[in-house]
Amino acid sequence: METLRSRWGWYDLELLDRFAELLTRDELPDCTEQLEDEEREVPVDEIQSGMIFGQNVKTPTGMLIIAHGQPVTAGVLARIQNFSAGAGAPGALRMILPAPGRRTVRGAFSGPRSGAFVD
């Protein structure tokens, strides 16, 4: 704290005082809890950028159009919406929703998963 206080004009001294109070408390909140990614079925019209496909998505003839682990981007979102407008499209897809604050998902791009919803 002394280093921070010695840098005149860099930090708000009142804020440093409050921070020092927090550091001396016995009961600090536990910020080490690991948040888990959520995996669930999501209706196609509710799929959003930032989600990850938790399954392979194939056409009725078996052609792969989206691989398990693929992040949802604007282009992928347009592709799945076009696909869902056609015949034989699923109503919902298995999606991975990253834990808050996480940019990537553990296990993404790990390849096809057995028992995929659309396969």
C-alpha positions as CSV (number, residue, x, y, z in Angstrom):
1,M,0.0,0.0,0.0
2,E,2.9,2.4,0.7
3,T,4.0,2.1,-2.9
4,L,0.6,3.0,-4.1
5,R,0.3,6.0,-1.7
6,S,3.8,7.2,-2.7
7,R,2.7,7.7,-6.3
8,W,1.1,11.2,-5.9
9,G,-1.6,11.9,-8.3
10,W,-1.9,8.3,-9.6
11,Y,-4.5,7.0,-7.2
12,D,-7.4,8.5,-5.2
13,L,-6.2,8.5,-1.5
14,E,-9.7,8.0,-0.2
15,L,-10.1,4.9,-2.4
16,L,-6.7,3.6,-1.1
17,D,-7.9,4.1,2.5
18,R,-11.1,2.0,1.8
19,F,-9.0,-0.6,0.0
20,A,-6.7,-0.9,3.0
21,E,-9.8,-1.4,5.3
22,L,-10.9,-4.3,3.1
23,L,-7.5,-5.9,3.3
24,T,-7.5,-5.8,7.1
25,R,-10.9,-7.5,7.5
26,D,-11.1,-11.0,8.7
27,E,-14.2,-11.9,6.6
28,L,-13.4,-11.4,2.9
29,P,-15.7,-12.8,0.3
30,D,-14.4,-16.0,-1.3
31,C,-13.6,-15.0,-4.9
32,T,-11.9,-18.3,-5.8
33,E,-15.0,-20.2,-6.7
34,Q,-14.8,-21.6,-10.2
35,L,-17.9,-21.0,-12.2
36,E,-18.9,-23.8,-14.5
37,D,-20.1,-23.6,-18.1
38,E,-23.7,-24.6,-18.6
39,E,-24.7,-27.1,-21.2
40,R,-28.4,-27.3,-22.2
41,E,-30.8,-27.5,-25.2
42,V,-31.6,-24.1,-26.6
43,P,-34.3,-23.4,-29.2
44,V,-32.8,-22.4,-32.5
45,D,-34.3,-19.0,-32.4
46,E,-32.7,-18.2,-29.1
47,I,-29.1,-19.1,-30.1
48,Q,-26.8,-16.1,-29.6
49,S,-23.2,-15.1,-30.3
50,G,-20.9,-16.3,-27.6
51,M,-22.5,-19.7,-27.2
52,I,-20.7,-22.9,-28.3
53,F,-22.3,-25.7,-30.2
54,G,-22.4,-28.8,-27.9
55,Q,-23.1,-31.2,-30.8
56,N,-22.6,-31.7,-34.5
57,V,-25.3,-30.2,-36.7
58,K,-25.9,-32.1,-39.9
59,T,-28.3,-31.8,-42.9
60,P,-30.9,-34.6,-43.3
61,T,-28.5,-36.1,-45.8
62,G,-25.7,-36.3,-43.2
63,M,-23.5,-33.4,-44.4
64,L,-21.9,-31.6,-41.5
65,I,-22.7,-27.9,-41.4
66,I,-21.6,-27.0,-37.9
67,A,-19.1,-29.0,-35.8
68,H,-19.3,-29.6,-32.0
69,G,-17.2,-27.0,-30.3
70,Q,-17.8,-24.3,-32.9
71,P,-18.4,-20.8,-31.4
72,V,-21.5,-19.0,-32.5
73,T,-20.5,-16.0,-34.7
74,A,-22.7,-13.8,-36.9
75,G,-22.0,-16.0,-39.9
76,V,-22.7,-19.3,-38.1
77,L,-25.8,-17.8,-36.7
78,A,-27.1,-16.9,-40.2
79,R,-26.2,-20.4,-41.4
80,I,-28.1,-22.2,-38.6
81,Q,-31.1,-19.8,-39.0
82,N,-31.2,-20.6,-42.8
83,F,-30.8,-24.3,-42.0
84,S,-33.7,-24.2,-39.5
85,A,-36.0,-22.6,-42.0
86,G,-35.6,-25.7,-44.2
87,A,-37.3,-29.1,-43.8
88,G,-36.1,-31.5,-41.1
89,A,-34.5,-28.8,-38.9
90,P,-34.4,-29.5,-35.1
91,G,-36.4,-27.3,-32.8
92,A,-33.5,-27.1,-30.3
93,L,-29.8,-27.7,-30.2
94,R,-27.4,-28.7,-27.5
95,M,-25.4,-25.6,-26.6
96,I,-22.6,-24.7,-24.1
97,L,-23.1,-21.4,-22.4
98,P,-19.7,-20.1,-21.1
99,A,-19.5,-19.2,-17.4
100,P,-19.8,-15.4,-16.9
101,G,-16.5,-13.7,-17.5
102,R,-15.0,-16.6,-19.5
103,R,-14.1,-16.0,-23.1
104,T,-13.6,-19.6,-24.1
105,V,-15.0,-22.8,-22.9
106,R,-13.1,-25.7,-21.5
107,G,-13.4,-28.6,-23.8
108,A,-14.5,-26.6,-26.9
109,F,-13.1,-27.8,-30.2
110,S,-12.6,-31.3,-28.6
111,G,-14.3,-33.0,-31.4
112,P,-17.7,-34.8,-31.8
113,R,-19.4,-36.0,-28.7
114,S,-21.2,-39.4,-28.6
115,G,-25.0,-39.2,-28.6
116,A,-25.1,-35.9,-30.4
117,F,-28.6,-34.4,-30.6
118,V,-28.8,-34.0,-34.4
119,D,-26.5,-36.8,-35.7
